[in-house]
Amino acid sequence: MRDKVGDTVKQFKKIVLIIVGSLSLVLGVVGIILPLVPTTPLLLLAAACYVRSSNRLYHWLISNKYAGSYIQNYRDGNGIPLKAKIIGVTALWLAMSYSILFVVPLLAVKILLFIIGAYVTWFILKQKTLHNKME
């Protein structure tokens, strides 16, 4: 009985990771087209979900001719392309500024959004920059 429960929990976790990874992948692909959606972090999240849930999906993703280079460059320590950093930070602050100035009425939430934006900016900028390949 105990093994059955453990297997069920494992299977549920696997399904959730595949769903989250697939949603991240779709959003990451949308981010290639739309500058407001950050591509690299979403593809990295998809890879992290897939590596924990499906070897087949993970290998498909990292060998994909479009998305694979983003993940492989980051994984190999080559960094994030400069263009991706610039677009990511710019889009982040455009969205955060709009939300802080026009959407959110509470000062505490505005401050929280600013802190989150500052942290994400710091995280993106601290990553190594890939100069030889502008994607």
C-alpha positions, 0 to 999 in steps of 0.5 A: 500500500505504501509503495502505491502511494509513493508511486502515485505521488511520484507520478503526480510530481512528474505530470506537474513538472511536465506541465510547468515545463511545457508552459514555460517552453511555450512562453519562452518560444513566445518570448523569441517573438515578443520582446516583453517575455523573457526567453532564456529564463523560461527555457531554463525553467522548462529544461529544469522541469524536464530534467526532473521528469522526462529524459526524452523531453529534456534531450529533445529540448536541449538538442532543439535547433532553436531553443537548445542554444539558449540552454546550452550556452547557459549550462556551459557557462557561456552566459546569456546573450547581451541582446537578451539581457538588454531586452529582458531588463528593459521589458521588466522595468517597462512592465514594473513601472507601468504596474507601480505607477498606474495599476497597484494602489497600495504603497507596500505592494509598489515597494515590493514590486520595486524590490522584486524588479531590482532583484531580477535585474541584479540576477540577470546582470550578474550572469555572464554575458555571451558576446560572440553570439547575439540572439 
